[in-house]
């Protein structure tokens, strides 16, 4: 039971990262200069928040969704270079740090679920 609560806590951090990703274009002030990256971050952020919400509600069944969250985190890391040309430092830092945190959260939740299945 405690390990399931730990997974739910990690997935709640995914929700927060998703909300940050969705609003980061307007917070870091690159929405007007790079609207294509702003739209990408908005879509990925809403997806992360929705996945995090689903995974925190039923953490026992979230093993498959962790892989999708990991892919979205990896996309956040490479998105400034794939979506735009000559990204600014703020765009890069915001996406890379958030993407790395999302990947870390996904791997942590996956590890907790794997140790729970072993015991």
For each residue, the residues with C-beta under 8 A, 3 or more apart:
1: 4 5
2: 5 6
3: 6 7 112 113 115 116
4: 1 7 8 59 60 116
5: 1 2 8 9
6: 2 3 9 10 112
7: 3 4 10 11 55 59 62 109 112 113 116
8: 4 5 11 12 55 56 59
9: 5 6 12 13
10: 6 7 13 14 105 108 109 112
11: 7 8 14 15 52 55 56 59 62 105 109
12: 8 9 15 16 52 56
13: 9 10 16 17 52 101 105
14: 10 11 17 18 48 49 51 52 55 56 69 102 105 106 109
15: 11 12 18 19 48 49 52 53 56
16: 12 13 19 20 52
17: 13 14 20 21 48 52 98 101 102 105
18: 14 15 21 22 44 45 46 47 48 49 50 51 52
19: 15 16 22 23 45 49
20: 16 17 23 24 27 45 98
21: 17 18 24 41 44 45 48 76 98 102
22: 18 19 41 42 44 45 46 49
23: 19 20 26 27 45
24: 20 21 27 28 41 45 94 95 98
25: 28 30 31 34 37 38 41 42
26: 23 29 31 38
27: 20 23 24
28: 24 25 90 91 94
29: 26 32 90
30: 25 33 34 37 38 88 90 91
31: 25 26 34 35 38
32: 29 35
33: 30 88
34: 25 30 31 37 38 83 84 87 88 91
35: 31 32 38 39
36: 39 40 83 84
37: 25 30 34 40 41 79 80 83 84 87 91 95
38: 25 26 30 31 34 35 41 42
39: 35 36 42 43
40: 36 37 43 44 79 83
41: 21 22 24 25 37 38 44 45 76 79 95
42: 22 25 38 39 45 46
43: 39 40 46 47
44: 18 21 22 40 41 47 48 72 75 76 79
45: 18 19 20 21 22 23 24 41 42 48 49
46: 18 22 42 43 49 50
47: 18 43 44 50 51 72
48: 14 15 17 18 21 44 45 51 52 69 72 102
49: 14 15 18 19 22 45 46 52 53
50: 18 46 47 53 54
51: 14 18 47 48 54 55 65 68 69 72
52: 11 12 13 14 15 16 17 18 48 49 55 56 69
53: 15 49 50 56 57
54: 50 51 57 58 62 65
55: 7 8 11 14 51 52 58 59 62 65 66 69 109
56: 8 11 12 14 15 52 53 59
57: 53 54
58: 54 55 61 62
59: 4 7 8 11 55 56 62 109 113
60: 4 113
61: 58 64
62: 7 11 54 55 58 59 65 66 109 113
63: 66 110 113
64: 61 67 68
65: 51 54 55 62 68 69
66: 55 62 63 69 70 106 107 109 110 113
67: 64 70 71 106 110
68: 51 64 65 71 72
69: 14 48 51 52 55 65 66 72 73 102 105 106
70: 66 67 73 74 102 103 106 107 110
71: 67 68 74 75
72: 44 47 48 51 68 69 75 76 102
73: 69 70 76 77 98 99 100 101 102 103 105 106
74: 70 71 77 78 99 103
75: 44 71 72 78 79 99
76: 21 41 44 72 73 79 95 96 98 99 102
77: 73 74 95 96 99 100 103
78: 74 75 81 82
79: 37 40 41 44 75 76 82 83 95 99
80: 37 83 84 87 91 92 95 96
81: 78 84 87
82: 78 79
83: 34 36 37 40 79 80
84: 34 36 37 80 81 87 91
85:
86:
87: 34 37 80 81 84 91 92
88: 30 33 34 91 92
89: 92 93
90: 28 29 30 93 94
91: 28 30 34 37 80 84 87 88 94 95
92: 80 87 88 89 95 96
93: 89 90 96 97
94: 24 28 90 91 97 98
95: 24 37 41 76 77 79 80 91 92 98 99
96: 76 77 80 92 93 99 100
97: 93 94 100 101
98: 17 20 21 24 73 76 94 95 101 102
99: 73 74 75 76 77 79 95 96 102 103
100: 73 77 96 97 103 104
101: 13 17 73 97 98 104 105
102: 14 17 21 48 69 70 72 73 76 98 99 105 106
103: 70 73 74 77 99 100 106 107
104: 100 101 107 108
105: 10 11 13 14 17 69 73 101 102 108 109
106: 14 66 67 69 70 73 102 103 109 110
107: 66 70 103 104 110 111
108: 10 104 105 111 112
109: 7 10 11 14 55 59 62 66 105 106 112 113
110: 63 66 67 70 106 107 113 114
111: 107 108 114 115
112: 3 6 7 10 108 109 115 116
113: 3 7 59 60 62 63 66 109 110 116 117
114: 110 111 117 118
115: 3 111 112 118 119
116: 3 4 7 112 113 119
117: 113 114
118: 114 115
119: 115 116
